[in-house]
């Protein structure tokens, strides 16, 4: 019997950090954009930019784009849960409450992911993963502490954001159970293109307003540009890369830093003031990440 050290590659850990910064800071920016643009109109522009950008990158790098025969059903299922439902539920949910607290509710998704991983994928629930779940959820519960009454006044927003978390977890489980044989760039581009169809239909049917970015003032315009390039292209690509590489319990826990960044970016951009619980949650979430991302010893 011997032991060996295993860990996520440094490149994946770097993506985890960049994803937390990119998506975490995006929550207050979404609120800024939606002061002047309807939610689904906003998502249509982001998905369009994301699909065009990702397919252009795939083409420039001569990556396969054609969906393999027999993989369309799983691609559509992943798209509906991972991009379409998430974009609609989260973008409406964030309009009901502060951006940082909205991020916390949306990122209860690791809890659902670990449960789905154990039940649907038969992944082992190791002691370190369980510790990561408990520490991460404690951190989010601390952040929710002062918001219980606010959530109670916004049941629709809370339900939308929790539903977005469940939807995201389901898509991750499907992605692991029935992977699509495409490079990450092409795979992400297809999801954005397919999700664009129902979201565009919803925007035309249920919302009013202009699709033109030129109708926006300075800060909402910059928020839209950030969403189109950083959030829609890079962050979605990074998430798919992490989710397809790591076990679902690890990949989901790797997102626990995002709501922390969301809380503090909301403070910087929108004047939201953090409490002692915000700082305590930061310590807990960093500990949760360390539990699942740092090297550990395995018998072999």
C-alpha positions in Angstrom: 0.0 0.0 0.0 1.4 3.4 -1.0 0.2 6.9 -1.0 0.2 9.5 -3.6 -0.7 13.2 -3.7 -3.4 14.4 -6.1 -4.9 17.8 -6.7 -6.6 19.9 -9.3 -4.1 21.2 -11.8 -2.9 24.8 -11.2 -4.6 25.9 -14.4 -8.0 24.8 -13.1 -7.4 26.5 -9.7 -6.5 29.7 -11.6 -9.8 29.5 -13.5 -11.6 29.1 -10.2 -10.1 32.3 -8.9 -10.8 34.2 -12.2 -14.3 32.9 -12.4 -15.1 34.1 -8.8 -13.8 37.6 -9.7 -15.5 37.7 -13.0 -18.9 36.4 -12.1 -18.9 37.9 -8.5 -18.4 41.4 -9.7 -21.0 41.0 -12.3 -24.0 41.0 -9.9 -24.0 44.7 -9.2 -23.2 45.4 -12.9 -26.4 43.5 -13.9 -28.4 45.8 -11.6 -26.8 48.8 -13.2 -27.6 47.7 -16.7 -31.2 46.8 -15.9 -31.9 50.3 -14.6 -32.1 51.2 -18.3 -32.7 48.0 -20.2 -35.4 45.2 -19.8 -33.9 42.0 -18.3 -34.5 39.7 -21.3 -33.4 42.3 -23.8 -30.2 42.5 -21.8 -29.7 38.8 -21.8 -30.3 38.6 -25.6 -27.4 41.0 -26.2 -25.1 39.1 -23.9 -26.0 35.7 -25.3 -25.5 37.0 -28.9 -22.1 38.4 -28.1 -21.1 35.2 -26.2 -22.1 32.9 -29.1 -20.5 35.0 -31.7 -17.3 35.4 -29.7 -16.9 31.8 -28.7 -17.6 30.4 -32.2 -15.1 32.9 -33.6 -12.5 31.7 -31.1 -13.2 28.1 -31.9 -12.9 28.8 -35.7 -9.7 30.7 -35.2 -8.2 27.8 -33.3 -9.6 25.3 -35.8 -11.6 23.5 -33.1 -14.4 21.1 -34.0 -17.8 22.9 -34.1 -20.1 20.2 -35.5 -22.3 18.5 -32.8 -21.6 14.7 -32.8 -24.5 12.6 -34.0 -26.8 11.5 -31.2 -25.5 14.3 -28.8 -28.2 16.9 -29.7 -30.7 15.8 -27.0 -28.2 16.0 -24.2 -26.9 19.4 -25.5 -30.4 20.8 -25.6 -31.1 19.5 -22.1 -27.9 21.0 -20.7 -28.7 24.3 -22.5 -32.2 24.6 -21.1 -31.0 24.2 -17.5 -27.5 25.7 -17.7 -28.1 28.8 -19.8 -31.8 29.4 -20.7 -33.3 28.8 -17.2 -30.4 30.3 -15.3 -30.4 33.5 -17.4 -34.1 34.1 -17.1 -34.5 33.2 -13.4 -31.4 34.9 -12.1 -31.8 38.1 -14.1 -35.3 38.6 -12.9 -34.5 37.5 -9.4 -31.8 40.1 -8.9 -34.2 42.9 -9.6 -36.0 42.1 -6.3 -33.1 42.6 -3.8 -29.6 43.8 -3.3 -27.1 42.3 -5.7 -24.9 40.7 -3.1 -27.7 38.9 -1.3 -29.2 37.8 -4.7 -25.8 36.2 -5.4 -25.9 34.4 -2.1 -29.3 32.8 -2.9 -28.3 31.9 -6.4 -25.1 30.2 -5.1 -26.9 27.8 -2.8 -26.4 25.6 -5.9 -23.4 23.7 -4.4 -25.8 22.1 -1.9 -28.0 20.8 -4.7 -25.0 19.8 -6.7 -23.5 17.6 -4.0 -26.8 15.9 -3.4 -27.3 15.3 -7.1 -23.7 14.1 -7.3 -24.3 11.5 -4.6 -27.7 10.4 -5.9 -27.5 10.8 -9.7 -23.8 10.3 -10.4 -22.9 7.9 -7.5 -20.0 10.2 -6.5 -18.5 9.5 -3.0 -19.3 12.0 -0.3 -15.8 12.2 1.3 -15.2 13.8 4.6 -13.4 16.8 3.1 -16.2 17.5 0.6 -18.8 17.2 3.3 -16.7 19.6 5.4 -16.5 22.0 2.4 -20.3 21.9 2.0 -20.9 22.6 5.7 -18.4 25.4 5.9 -19.6 27.0 2.6 -23.3 26.8 3.6 -22.5 28.2 7.0 -20.8 31.2 5.3 -23.8 31.8 3.1 -26.2 31.5 6.0 -24.2 34.1 7.9 -24.5 36.4 5.0 -28.3 35.7 4.8 -28.6 36.5 8.5 -29.5 40.2 8.2 -31.5 39.5 5.0 -34.1 37.1 6.3 -36.7 39.8 6.7 -35.8 41.3 3.3 -36.2 37.9 1.6 -39.5 37.5 3.4 -40.6 40.8 1.7 -39.4 39.5 -1.6 -40.7 35.9 -1.9 -40.8 36.0 -5.7 -37.2 37.1 -6.0 -36.0 34.5 -3.5 -37.9 31.7 -5.2 -36.6 32.7 -8.6 -33.0 32.7 -7.4 -33.3 29.4 -5.6 -34.9 27.9 -8.7 -31.9 29.2 -10.7 -29.6 27.4 -8.3 -31.4 24.1 -8.7 -31.5 24.5 -12.4 -27.7 25.1 -12.6 -27.1 22.1 -10.4 -29.2 19.9 -12.6 -27.3 21.0 -15.7 -24.0 20.2 -14.1 -25.2 16.7 -13.2 -26.4 16.1 -16.7 -23.1 17.4 -18.1 -21.2 14.9 -16.0 -23.6 12.0 -16.7 -24.0 12.5 -20.4 -21.0 14.6 -21.7 -21.1 16.2 -25.1 -18.0 15.4 -27.2 -17.0 18.9 -28.1 -14.2 21.3 -27.0 -15.1 23.6 -24.2 -15.2 26.6 -26.5 -17.6 25.1 -29.1 -19.7 23.4 -26.4 -20.3 26.8 -24.6 -21.0 28.6 -27.9 -23.7 26.1 -28.8 -25.3 26.5 -25.4 -25.5 30.3 -25.8 -26.8 30.1 -29.4 -29.5 27.6 -28.5 -30.6 29.5 -25.4 -30.8 32.7 -27.4 -33.9 31.4 -29.3 -36.4 31.1 -26.3 -35.0 34.2 -24.6 -35.3 36.3 -27.7 -38.9 35.1 -28.2 -39.7 36.0 -24.5 -38.1 39.4 -24.9 -40.2 40.2 -28.0 -43.4 38.8 -26.5 -43.3 40.0 -22.9 -41.0 43.1 -22.8 -40.8 46.5 -24.3 -37.8 48.7 -25.1 -34.8 48.9 -27.3 -32.1 46.3 -28.0 -29.7 49.1 -29.0 -26.7 49.5 -26.6 -26.5 53.1 -27.9 -29.7 53.9 -25.9 -27.8 53.3 -22.6 -25.9 55.9 -20.6 -22.2 55.5 -19.8 -22.2 53.2 -16.8 -25.0 50.8 -18.0 -23.2 50.7 -21.3 -19.9 49.6 -19.7 -21.9 47.1 -17.6 -23.3 45.6 -20.8 -19.9 45.5 -22.4 -18.5 43.7 -19.3 -21.3 41.2 -19.4 -20.9 40.5 -23.1 -17.1 40.0 -23.0 -16.1 38.9 -19.5 -19.2 37.2 -18.1 -20.7 35.7 -21.3 -17.6 34.6 -23.1 -14.8 34.1 -20.6 -16.7 33.1 -17.4 -19.1 30.7 -19.2 -16.1 29.1 -20.9 -14.2 28.9 -17.6 -17.2 27.3 -15.8 -17.7 24.7 -18.5 -14.0 23.9 -18.3 -14.1 23.4 -14.6 -17.4 21.5 -14.5 -16.4 19.0 -17.2 -13.0 18.4 -15.6 -13.7 18.2 -11.8 -16.2 16.0 -9.9 -19.5 17.8 -9.4 -19.0 18.1 -5.7 -15.7 19.8 -6.3 -16.7 22.0 -9.2 -19.8 23.2 -7.4 -17.9 24.1 -4.2 -15.4 26.0 -6.3 -18.1 28.6 -7.0 -18.6 29.4 -3.3 -16.3 32.4 -3.5 -18.5 34.1 -6.1 -21.2 35.4 -3.7 -18.5 36.7 -1.4 -17.1 38.7 -4.3 -20.6 39.7 -5.2 -21.2 41.1 -1.7 -18.1 43.2 -1.7 -18.4 44.4 -5.3 -21.9 45.5 -4.4 -20.4 47.5 -1.6 -17.8 49.1 -3.9 -20.1 49.8 -6.9 -23.5 50.4 -5.3 -22.7 51.5 -1.8 -24.0 48.4 -0.1 -22.4 48.2 3.4 -21.0 44.9 4.6 -21.5 43.7 8.2 -19.3 41.6 10.5 -21.1 38.5 9.1 -19.8 39.3 5.6 -16.2 39.1 6.9 -16.9 35.9 8.9 -18.5 34.3 5.8 -15.4 35.1 3.8 -13.2 33.1 6.3 -15.7 30.2 6.2 -15.9 30.1 2.4 -12.1 30.3 2.0 -11.9 27.3 4.4 -14.5 25.5 2.3 -12.4 26.0 -0.8 -9.3 24.9 0.9 -11.0 21.7 2.0 -11.7 20.6 -1.6 -9.1 22.3 -3.7 -5.8 21.8 -1.8 -3.8 18.6 -2.4 -4.6 15.6 -0.2 -3.2 12.1 0.3 -4.8 9.1 -1.2 -3.9 5.4 -0.5 -3.2 3.3 -3.6 
